[in-house]
């Protein structure tokens, strides 16, 4: 980008009309960052537009809102950018420069709508967060490869380039994710590209071009094909799914490996303990198992036994480098993309009930009230006696299953649950939050792999049992690591909620008659959520918790020395220090934690990647990015299968609940029966939306005359797949 500024010196030919400001030179950026004139961070676009986003600088209180194409200055979602704060006069200047030639997707929110919507939220995100800014440089364009489809030559998309902007043979590439811009691209000559999903590399966007240009990458296949659509999701979220290389596979132990005497000789042998696992049905990558033993004192000896993946993934090896790049396993509706080769994830490391396994154990003594008396970590070897599903364990807990020849496992589950209930109550008193999210489960047809059934996921009490003991082990690991490596512990932080979102939620709840809603501390928020709950309306309680969840900041991995100590706590869990120790089969962060704990136990030095702070910080940043992409890919896969389900079944009528009203966003509705959320199709000629009161009224002489809707009112809606434009995977909700 610095070359762009250099081109201005001594230009001999008349330049075309400039549309965007030039990016600053690299040297100026460095100087400005040093003196605090500029800030650097990742640009995260708002949900429904490519014209408004937030630059997350990683420093508390220093998020910068950027609104409008001129202020964004060719930056796109996910870019690492440098921004300059705008004073009020400059902010007005940039809004005045708003253009009506849009490079956003027609199904998204236009530039003027984005600015108007920004004003709607507490008189704009910027007012609530305190800072508006403009992009002055793009440090790294992370999302160079985009996936989508091509607009028809005779039907150019609304708000996109007109025919005059295209050169011979060029087409308009349309990404289905409205956070990304249109791209002008030239397809391969003679290739059938209409009705196909394609990928392009966005490789050129100078300041004289309204739209970016790209190079053709590949044709993925037919729009609507479930495999093609899934491949698009994986490409869109940069999920590495290439087969593991020969160099990586060469790092694996021999086929049929089982622990040898040499593997075991320096470990605590716990194979005589009653150890078992509880997981989702069909789980193959079993990370964790539990044991419990009542001591003569009346206390309990608890073992949280975790697969010792780091024993097999040695630092600096090709397998370690691949895992460090992937960072996480990715779970979609119909598949799993592993972080490590299957031989490790489902056999050698998986704590299946078929023989001895090497483990890293958190060994804690708890009193009968679930209070920790002592804790330590040890390299161990175990043999799991049973591999139970959550439902099977719940049936044992409730006395609904025969114990068979293992009644001692039922006793152990009940002992663990008794402690878990007390531990959870103690956390509740400390202010931990019990939030909620929309989770659905699909039943897939064996032949077509298309969804044949859809319903909200059902949880079991044994899920919470396992959660408590994973929290116990994770927090114990975090405390020990922070004590040993004060500046270099790999922790997981969770900041307090975003102020502007919580203010908006308070206003929404106020329109429903809620008088008091506080969130200064997690304890206050927990109390507020409890006080407004309705015993007779469980879905209302779930909705409020879901809406609160969306106000939360993202939990992030962090090197402890890179933040102020006060910023290292976990707000949602009400835990002072927290990390991830319990899932090394699917999370690279846990492998880092295992290596740090091993170094602490053996008084050995840390691997080079963890002793060099610049390299360490870069890995932590990658962990957060890859985990975010994996989470979004999971959501996109759920949306795809939801779309395919309703496309197969046809329109369905159900009851929904109004969750928000907006002049620009319409009426948002949540449907409990299917776990569906979306915006109602509302004709402004028939409805008037009063956003400040969160009400909608049928206009005179319309068929809805005399009708009124309020926040959390129940409505009957029709749900169907929106097939009007196959490029987008959307549901259509219509008010009946």
Phi, psi and omega in degrees: 000332180293334177298326182301317179291325182293332182297340183290336184288116174068030178296126186268334182258157180291124183282150174292171183298130179279132180255320181243155176294151176291151174281148182287161178288158182299320182295319178295323178298315180298316180296317182294323178293322182295320183266001177086009177290324181243161173233152180237142177181183180271134177274121178243114183287154174296163191300322192244023182199157172254017183249002180209135180201181181234133174267114181269107186277349182082000179246131186303131176080006183236049168272141183240125179273131179237121185231131177100146185297322180295315181292325178290330171052049173079006175281145179236171183307131177092349180294146169271118189232164170248131184237153175244136177293145177252134171279175187300320182294315180294324179299316178296323178298315181293323177293326179293335181276001180306129183260157177257012169260112193259146170245029176260165180285142183302331181280353182266201182258132182289172182297313180295323178294323180297318179293319179295319180294323177299324179290330184296324187277097179058038184062032171109147175304321184297317179298319182290320183271338173100345187223131167246152183206182177224150179279128178249347178198148175252112183285315181210128175265104188281329185254067181286327181266123179243148180238146182175225182208176182255139173289148178295141182301329183262009180217071181295139185292149175301143179066019180246184179299145174270174185300331182294337182279351185259139172270171184302130178086354182275149178230168179258120177273131184240110175282139179290337177278112188288000176279356180244152184276165167297154177227136175272128186216154177249110180292161176299139182293132176085355181271138178283108185243352180283138182073018182245154166272133184225164174235143180228154175257116179282106189238001181206127173204088180272174187283357179261000184244128178296327185237152175286158173244153183221165176257142180294135179253298182197162172257122186274324181146193187286139173299134177096342177289128188298323179290318178297315180297322179291319176299325178295318179300316181295318178292318181300326183255015172054043179275122178285120180228014177297148175304146179296139184290166177298325179295321178292313183295333179292344179278350183284153173291172182295152177305136180081015182304138167222152184306134179263171177300324179294324178293327191268337196300330180259017182248157171284127182270108181248024184289348177270356179279153176280101183243138178208164181238153176229120187215173172300154181299138177079008182296130179254326182264079186276108181279324196227152174215161185236155169216153178214140179217130178278130183268160178303332180287348186097348175283176182238136172265116183252135173241123171253104189258122186242137179308130182274070183295323183297339177297329183260338180256092185278141181303137174083355179279162177305324180292321178294318180296321178294316179296321180294333178279318180287319175072331185201151166285150183243127183249117174252175181301320189246007181195168175231132175253111189284148173284332183232160179302149187300328180303323177283312191290329185245359182224284189302316183262335184296129186278059179284159182273058182219029178142181183286147176222148175278134185223162171242116191248138167266116185247113187235144170256127180241142174279174184299345177268003179083014178273136181287124177267319177205160179208148175202166178239148180207147170282128189224173169228136183228167167229118179283134181269339183201147177238102187255151169275165178303319182293318179299317179294321179296320179297322176294319181297322184269001180074025183257006182228149174287137181286340183064223180264016180229057179297335180296333178289319177299317178300316181296318179299318180292323177295315179299318181295321178301318177290319183299320179299317180290323178295319180293322179294323177294320177293323179298317179295333178280348176112012179296149185260135173254090183264187184211162176210164179277112176234131180235157176239144181245147168253124185257140177294134184297328184270308186273341185063017175272152181292129178253346178209152183215130177202155177300142180294144179254129179262156177242155178301330180292339172299317180290327176302307180299318181304317182298319183281334172291319176298320178302310181293317181296316181290325177297318178297317181297316181298316181293318181294319181293324178293323183276317185238073190303325182262351190230013177288137176275107184244173176234117182254156176217110183284164177297163187298160177288123189303314185294326179288322179292324176297319178296317178297320179299319179294319178299313180293326177299325178291346177260005176097004178285121186274321186235127177211107185240151182212017181303324174234161179296330178295318178297317181295317178301317180295318179299315180295323179293318186291331183265359182290152180242118182299328183275356184223077182301327181292324174301315180298318178296317181299314181298320179291323176296317180294324177292321178304321183287350175271352184285148169287159178287135172286138188226148169284150183204142168281126191305326182282353182271357181229157169297144184303325182293341183268004186268356184286166177251104185299311187294322182271350183058044180239133185293316178227136184214150175208185176243117181238340198264000182222059183288343177294328186240357180226125180289331178305321181292326177295319176301314180298319178299318180295322178293318178296320179296318177298322179293317183290323185262358182057034178259170181278156179285154172303154185304322182296336180262349179266339174267111190294327179295317178293318179301311181297322178295322178293320178297318178299320178294321177304311182295320181293312182294323178294321178296315180297320179295320180295317180292325177296320177300313179299316181297322178295321177296316179298319179299311183290330175294316177300314181294325179298310182287335174293325180283315185279337186085179184302142179230139178259133181208175180260136178235172179235131179290127182246347180188149173229137183213143179298323182265329184267349180081209183251118179269140185224141173246133181247111186295320187304323184244000183067028183265141172227143179182180180260134175291144171285113184238126177274117182294346175283344183249341184230145171246124180257122176258094188296320183295335178257355183053050176226158175226139183232136176292133182289151174304144178066014170258168181291348178258012181306131179088351179272149178219139177240144176232169179300135181071011171289152178266137181225154176263128184229155171257132179248132178206160175288134178275101184261011182295329179219106186295349180291340185244140178261091185227155171258150179248121178250126183238136179284131179252000000 
